Amino acid sequence: MLAVEKNTRRDNIFTIVVCLIMVVLFFVPTGFENIQGKNSVRARARVLAVDNSDVGQYGIVRTGDQGLILKILNGKFKGLQTESNNLLIGKLELDKMFSVGDIALVTIDMDENDNFVYANPIDHYRLNIEIILLVLFSVLLVIFAGTTGLKALLSFLFTGFAIWKILIPGFLKGWNPILLSLLIVAAMSAVIIFLVGGLSKKGIISFIGTIAGIAFTAVFSLLFGKLFHVHGAVKPFSETLLYSGYAHLDLTEIFISGIFLASSGAVMDISMDISASMHEIKQKRPDIHAKELIISGIKVGRAVVGTMTTTLLLAYSGSYTAVLMVMMAQGTPAANIFNLTYVSAEILHTLVGSFGLVLTAPLTAIIGGIVYSRHVE
């Protein structure tokens, strides 16, 4: 009973520490907040009227200028009505068309005296819907999983803060992408695993197994990344980043670090599944031999890996469905498709990530067998 109370107190202290770290991260600036200058602010604006007379339609693509009349809904210029233009460049993935009644996110440019100059429509305003969706997700998670769901939500938010406040700014500042990503993944894994699994042997085994799997994934990423001859510019907006004053960045290393960063969640799932299963077996059969426990853990790992590798394939291939459809529609041979740079990049993502999953299972089972063979908490 005392051991349970001690573990609970330890877990509560860890949760408080994570909350304090999140508060600090929330207020720590990234260093890129004021890049657009102090003479601009963001606001919501309602579209009162549209003028499509200067918009050219070429099949499904539109180019030209869409004239807008906007009414600012919040901020210093609330209630102001102004004319604006929505520039269309002929790219469906980037262009947006406004209709009367739409709410737009606009950037308001001001002069040196903070007087209104121009309102530039960025895109449709979606923050309110995104917040509602996040709240619904949070409520559902807490209702279903209770305290564990609340801790899972906390780990979810911590991961978001770590990526936005440390990882992305670090990449932009030229920090070593591989080392930074490994440190961030290790920190996120510790927070996620110990919040959900507790500061117990179950959590420790899962954490060690996760780090081992991610380390192997990083090694395979570096090795096969060079053999594939895939440049980091294969990712969307990479060239835009280079032309925006960041030509010094090593996009290839950033791309490679993204491989084990993306697979880290699946690696954590497998290590926790195996650790928790072995923990349960040990509790039911305290006299079980370490070898039997390891074999049981490996058997659990086989079942989990069998589905998780397919999960990675679906997750990565889903974003390239349109590309594959275009290639098939044009009758492009499969050999040509699989040699394309951006298709090869996704193959590299999937297979190297799967390497980490496969190796995580036996590593976690072996570690768990050694630790649990002594006693279990």
Secondary structure as the mmCIF struct_conf table of DSSP 4:
data_model
#
loop_
_struct_conf.conf_type_id
_struct_conf.id
_struct_conf.beg_label_comp_id
_struct_conf.beg_label_asym_id
_struct_conf.beg_label_seq_id
_struct_conf.end_label_comp_id
_struct_conf.end_label_asym_id
_struct_conf.end_label_seq_id
HELX_RH_AL_P HELX_RH_AL_P1 LEU A 2 PHE A 27
BEND BEND1 VAL A 28 VAL A 28
BEND BEND2 GLY A 31 GLY A 31
TURN_TY1_P TURN_TY1_P1 GLU A 33 GLN A 36
BEND BEND3 LYS A 38 ASN A 39
STRN STRN1 SER A 40 ASP A 51
TURN_TY1_P TURN_TY1_P2 SER A 53 ASP A 54
STRN STRN2 VAL A 55 TYR A 58
TURN_TY1_P TURN_TY1_P3 GLY A 59 ILE A 60
STRN STRN3 VAL A 61 ILE A 72
BEND BEND4 ASN A 74 GLY A 75
TURN_TY1_P TURN_TY1_P4 LYS A 76 GLY A 79
STRN STRN4 GLN A 81 ILE A 89
BEND BEND5 GLY A 90 GLY A 90
TURN_TY1_P TURN_TY1_P5 LEU A 92 LEU A 94
TURN_TY1_P TURN_TY1_P6 VAL A 100 GLY A 101
STRN STRN5 ILE A 103 MET A 110
TURN_TY1_P TURN_TY1_P7 GLU A 112 ASN A 113
STRN STRN6 PHE A 116 HIS A 124
HELX_RH_AL_P HELX_RH_AL_P2 LEU A 127 ALA A 162
HELX_RH_PI_P HELX_RH_PI_P1 ILE A 163 LEU A 167
HELX_RH_AL_P HELX_RH_AL_P3 ILE A 168 LEU A 172
TURN_TY1_P TURN_TY1_P8 LYS A 173 GLY A 174
HELX_RH_AL_P HELX_RH_AL_P4 PRO A 177 GLY A 197
BEND BEND6 LEU A 199 SER A 200
HELX_RH_AL_P HELX_RH_AL_P5 LYS A 201 PHE A 228
TURN_TY1_P TURN_TY1_P9 HIS A 229 HIS A 229
HELX_RH_3T_P HELX_RH_3T_P1 GLY A 232 VAL A 234
BEND BEND7 LYS A 235 LYS A 235
TURN_TY1_P TURN_TY1_P10 PRO A 236 PHE A 237
HELX_RH_AL_P HELX_RH_AL_P6 SER A 238 TYR A 243
TURN_TY1_P TURN_TY1_P11 SER A 244 GLY A 245
TURN_TY1_P TURN_TY1_P12 ALA A 247 HIS A 248
BEND BEND8 LEU A 249 LEU A 249
HELX_RH_AL_P HELX_RH_AL_P7 LEU A 251 LYS A 284
TURN_TY1_P TURN_TY1_P13 PRO A 286 ASP A 287
HELX_RH_AL_P HELX_RH_AL_P8 ALA A 290 SER A 317
HELX_RH_3T_P HELX_RH_3T_P2 GLY A 318 TYR A 320
HELX_RH_AL_P HELX_RH_AL_P9 THR A 321 ALA A 329
TURN_TY1_P TURN_TY1_P14 GLN A 330 GLY A 331
HELX_RH_AL_P HELX_RH_AL_P10 ALA A 334 ASN A 339
BEND BEND9 LEU A 340 LEU A 340
HELX_RH_AL_P HELX_RH_AL_P11 THR A 341 TYR A 372
TURN_TY1_P TURN_TY1_P15 SER A 373 ARG A 374
#
